[in-house]
């Protein structure tokens, strides 16, 4: 049950702040950070070594795209295209608006398993719901804090509510405090109040309570890596990218910003 935290146009020095935990089966092979595309614009992100895509991608111009999977009763349809293609497609453009428009224009939702997507840059943030039978629409979002798990953005969620309650007012936070505060929340193993009631009310049945925590440890399933991206206001400044190789509660964040150099 992945977690995506996005602060869009709230901080005077950092118009886009993103923190994410990637939850997956522990045996599924993955790389937490790679250069996903070398040609302009250069793209960084983790790579799913089984399907070849990514869950979150950031380009050197400051476009960040990430998704969370929508759980389905029958599980993932292996005949469909990998959802990991979508963040790469979005981050291949010079702006979030261009990427979102291209996704709506070029993608057929029925070809993919369902998911929810956020894509943003210094100037905008868009939300897309990809599901067969629904029209694909890029919804522009006002400046604010968004927290997305494996549920639609407006859906009630104890996990989302708890994360929101733990984050300070990012718009008034000193720039040097942004990373420590975001890291503190991403590392938490706290199961929020209301988790048991949420499983009883709308499931999915058997969902482990620990998956409601930001950093998940649920037997063979859990938080595999974490990623933070800080996009500075200056248009020519490259994003500050940090990641963990493993669950953030036990793995330290490493910098990936040096990987912007090269072709």
C-alpha positions as CSV (number, residue, x, y, z in Angstrom):
1,X,0.0,0.0,0.0
2,X,2.2,2.8,-1.3
3,X,2.3,6.3,0.1
4,X,2.7,9.5,-1.8
5,X,3.0,13.0,-0.2
6,X,3.0,16.0,-2.5
7,X,3.3,19.7,-1.3
8,X,2.5,21.8,-4.4
9,X,3.2,25.6,-4.4
10,X,3.2,25.9,-0.7
11,X,6.8,26.7,0.2
12,X,8.3,29.9,-1.0
13,X,11.7,28.3,-1.9
14,X,10.5,24.8,-2.9
15,X,7.4,24.9,-5.1
16,X,7.2,21.1,-5.3
17,X,8.1,18.8,-2.5
18,X,7.5,15.0,-2.8
19,X,8.0,12.1,-0.5
20,X,7.0,8.5,-1.3
21,X,7.3,5.0,0.1
22,X,7.1,2.2,-2.3
23,X,5.4,-0.9,-0.9
24,X,5.7,-4.2,-2.7
25,X,6.3,-8.0,-2.3
26,X,9.8,-8.3,-0.9
27,X,10.8,-11.0,-3.3
28,X,9.9,-8.9,-6.4
29,X,13.2,-7.7,-7.9
30,X,13.8,-3.9,-8.1
31,X,16.4,-1.2,-8.1
32,X,15.7,1.8,-5.8
33,X,17.4,4.4,-8.0
34,X,18.7,4.4,-11.6
35,X,19.1,6.8,-14.5
36,X,15.9,5.7,-16.4
37,X,16.5,7.9,-19.4
38,X,19.8,9.6,-20.4
39,X,18.6,11.8,-23.3
40,X,17.0,15.1,-22.7
41,X,15.3,15.4,-20.3
42,X,17.3,13.0,-18.1
43,X,15.1,11.0,-15.8
44,X,15.9,9.4,-12.4
45,X,13.8,6.9,-10.4
46,X,13.6,3.3,-9.2
47,X,13.1,0.5,-11.6
48,X,10.9,-2.6,-11.4
49,X,13.3,-5.3,-12.6
50,X,10.4,-7.7,-13.3
51,X,8.2,-5.4,-15.5
52,X,10.8,-2.8,-16.4
53,X,8.9,0.3,-15.4
54,X,8.9,2.6,-12.4
55,X,6.6,3.8,-9.7
56,X,8.0,7.3,-9.5
57,X,10.1,9.3,-12.0
58,X,11.6,12.8,-11.9
59,X,13.3,14.7,-14.7
60,X,16.1,17.3,-14.5
61,X,13.6,20.1,-15.3
62,X,11.5,19.4,-12.2
63,X,8.7,17.3,-13.4
64,X,7.8,14.5,-10.9
65,X,5.3,11.7,-11.7
66,X,4.2,8.9,-9.4
67,X,1.4,6.4,-9.1
68,X,-0.3,4.1,-6.6
69,X,-2.0,0.9,-7.7
70,X,-5.7,0.3,-7.3
71,X,-6.2,-3.1,-5.6
72,X,-8.5,-5.4,-7.5
73,X,-10.4,-8.5,-6.3
74,X,-8.8,-10.8,-8.8
75,X,-5.3,-9.3,-8.5
76,X,-3.2,-7.8,-11.3
77,X,-4.1,-8.8,-14.9
78,X,-0.8,-10.1,-16.2
79,X,-2.0,-9.7,-19.8
80,X,-2.1,-5.9,-19.5
81,X,0.7,-3.4,-20.0
82,X,2.8,-2.4,-17.0
83,X,1.6,0.7,-15.1
84,X,5.3,1.4,-14.7
85,X,5.3,2.8,-18.2
86,X,3.1,5.8,-17.2
87,X,5.5,7.8,-14.9
88,X,8.2,7.5,-17.5
89,X,5.8,8.8,-20.2
90,X,4.9,11.7,-18.0
91,X,8.4,12.6,-17.0
92,X,9.6,12.6,-20.7
93,X,8.0,16.1,-21.1
94,X,9.2,19.5,-20.1
95,X,6.2,20.3,-17.9
96,X,3.6,18.5,-15.9
97,X,0.8,20.0,-18.1
98,X,2.4,18.7,-21.3
99,X,2.9,15.2,-19.8
100,X,-0.6,15.0,-18.5
101,X,-2.1,16.1,-21.9
102,X,0.0,13.5,-23.7
103,X,-1.2,10.8,-21.3
104,X,-4.8,11.6,-21.9
105,X,-4.2,11.8,-25.6
106,X,-2.2,8.7,-26.1
107,X,-3.2,6.1,-23.5
108,X,-6.1,3.7,-23.5
109,X,-7.0,3.0,-19.8
110,X,-8.3,-0.5,-20.6
111,X,-4.8,-1.5,-21.6
112,X,-3.5,-1.1,-18.0
113,X,-4.4,-2.3,-14.6
114,X,-6.1,0.6,-12.6
115,X,-4.1,3.2,-10.7
116,X,-4.0,6.8,-9.5
117,X,-1.4,9.2,-10.6
118,X,-0.1,12.6,-9.5
119,X,2.2,14.6,-11.8
120,X,3.6,18.0,-10.9
121,X,6.2,20.6,-11.5
122,X,7.0,24.2,-10.2
123,X,3.8,25.6,-11.6
124,X,1.1,22.9,-11.5
125,X,-0.2,19.6,-10.2
126,X,-2.5,17.1,-11.9
127,X,-4.4,14.1,-10.7
128,X,-5.4,11.2,-13.0
129,X,-7.5,8.1,-12.4
130,X,-6.8,5.3,-14.8
131,X,-9.5,2.7,-14.9
132,X,-11.3,0.8,-17.7
133,X,-14.7,2.2,-18.4
134,X,-13.9,5.7,-17.1
135,X,-12.9,8.6,-19.2
136,X,-9.3,9.6,-18.6
137,X,-9.0,13.1,-17.4
138,X,-6.2,15.2,-16.0
139,X,-7.6,17.2,-13.2
140,X,-5.6,20.4,-12.2
141,X,-5.2,20.8,-8.5
142,X,-5.0,24.0,-6.5
143,X,-1.9,24.7,-4.4
144,X,-1.9,22.5,-1.3
145,X,-0.8,19.3,0.4
146,X,-2.0,16.0,-1.1
147,X,-1.5,12.5,0.4
148,X,-2.3,9.5,-1.8
149,X,-2.3,5.9,-0.8
150,X,-4.0,3.0,-2.6
151,X,-7.3,4.7,-2.6
152,X,-8.7,7.6,-4.7
153,X,-7.4,11.0,-3.6
154,X,-10.7,12.2,-2.0
155,X,-11.5,8.9,-0.3
156,X,-11.5,8.7,3.5
157,X,-8.4,7.0,4.8
158,X,-7.0,6.7,8.4
159,X,-3.5,6.5,6.8
160,X,-3.9,9.7,4.9
161,X,-5.5,11.5,7.9
162,X,-2.7,10.4,10.2
163,X,0.1,11.5,7.8
164,X,-1.6,14.9,7.4
165,X,-1.8,15.3,11.2
166,X,1.9,14.6,11.5
167,X,3.2,17.1,8.9
168,X,3.8,20.6,10.0
169,X,2.7,23.7,8.0
170,X,5.1,23.2,5.2
171,X,4.6,26.7,3.8
172,X,6.0,28.2,6.9
173,X,8.8,25.6,7.5
174,X,12.4,26.6,7.2
175,X,13.9,25.1,4.1
176,X,16.4,23.1,6.1
177,X,13.7,21.5,8.1
178,X,11.7,20.1,5.2
179,X,13.8,17.0,4.7
180,X,13.9,16.0,8.4
181,X,10.2,16.4,8.9
182,X,9.3,14.5,5.7
183,X,11.8,11.8,6.6
184,X,10.3,11.5,10.1
185,X,6.8,10.7,8.7
186,X,8.1,8.4,6.0
187,X,10.0,6.3,8.6
188,X,7.0,5.9,11.0
189,X,5.6,2.4,11.7
190,X,2.6,3.9,13.6
191,X,-0.7,2.2,12.7
192,X,-3.2,5.1,12.9
193,X,-6.4,5.1,14.9
194,X,-9.3,3.8,12.8
195,X,-7.4,1.2,10.8
196,X,-9.3,-1.7,12.3
197,X,-12.6,0.0,11.6
198,X,-11.6,0.8,8.0
199,X,-10.8,-2.9,7.3
200,X,-14.1,-4.0,8.8
201,X,-16.1,-1.3,6.9
202,X,-14.7,-1.5,3.4
203,X,-11.6,-3.8,3.4
204,X,-10.1,-5.2,1.4
205,X,-10.7,-8.3,3.7
206,X,-7.6,-9.5,5.4
207,X,-5.6,-6.3,4.8
208,X,-2.9,-6.4,7.5
209,X,-3.2,-3.5,9.9
210,X,0.5,-2.7,9.5
211,X,-0.2,-1.6,5.9
212,X,-1.9,1.5,7.3
213,X,1.4,2.7,8.7
214,X,3.6,5.0,6.5
215,X,6.5,2.5,6.6
216,X,5.1,-1.0,6.2
217,X,6.4,-4.3,7.6
218,X,3.8,-7.0,6.9
219,X,5.6,-10.3,6.5
220,X,6.5,-10.9,2.8
221,X,5.1,-7.5,1.9
222,X,6.4,-4.1,2.9
223,X,8.1,-0.8,2.2
224,X,10.9,-1.6,-0.3
225,X,12.4,1.9,-0.7
226,X,11.7,5.5,-0.2
227,X,12.2,8.7,-2.3
228,X,12.2,12.4,-1.6
229,X,12.3,15.1,-4.3
230,X,12.7,18.9,-3.6
231,X,12.2,21.1,-6.7
232,X,13.8,24.6,-6.2
233,X,12.1,27.7,-7.4
234,X,14.9,28.6,-9.9
235,X,13.9,27.1,-13.2
236,X,17.5,26.1,-14.1
237,X,18.2,24.5,-10.8
238,X,18.0,20.7,-10.8
239,X,15.8,18.8,-8.3
240,X,17.3,17.5,-5.0
241,X,16.7,13.7,-5.1
242,X,17.2,11.3,-2.2
243,X,16.4,7.7,-1.8
244,X,16.7,4.6,0.5
245,X,17.6,1.1,-0.6
246,X,15.2,-0.7,1.8
247,X,12.5,0.4,4.2
248,X,13.2,4.0,5.4
249,X,12.8,3.1,9.1
250,X,16.0,1.0,8.8
251,X,17.8,2.4,5.8
252,X,19.4,5.9,5.6
253,X,18.6,8.3,2.8
254,X,21.3,8.6,0.1
255,X,21.6,11.5,-2.4
256,X,21.0,10.9,-6.0
257,X,21.4,14.5,-7.2
258,X,24.9,13.8,-8.5
259,X,23.3,11.5,-11.1
260,X,22.0,14.5,-13.0
261,X,25.4,14.9,-14.6
262,X,26.1,13.1,-17.8
263,X,24.4,12.7,-21.1
